[in-house]
Amino acid sequence: MTAFLEILAFYYLCDSVSQLRTLDPTEVLRCTAAYEQVKAHFQPLEGPGTHGEGRTANAAAYLGFKAWEADNADLVGDLRRTAEGAARRNPVL
């Protein structure tokens, strides 16, 4: 599994565990960091017109991530099902 997919799998685990119980502050930080890493994977490269437009770049990264999820629905489904099973067996991050 690539580093990106490992981080994505952890992000989905965070999502699954958070549906079963409240995350503690340390877990929230870890899960937020994972989400930011996933989103950064889709961050547009800085170039003319992108400097200082963090909100636009952030939105573009989110939309890129969601488009990737749609394009890879089978893989995303597998990762989410694995995360849901792991969370039900042991909801610890």
C-alpha angles and dihedrals in degrees: 000000000000121000090252092054091047090055091044091050089052090049090053089048089053090052092049095047091047089058089057101042144354113278117234118239094263091051091049090055093048093047093046090051090051091051091049090051091050091048092046088059086067097039111128114244113258114255139134110336097012100084110102093010096105095148091053092046090047091052091047091052091050092048090047090052093049091048090050090050090052092047091049099039095143093052092043090050091051092048092047093048090050090049092048092051092048092048092051092049095045119358094201125119 
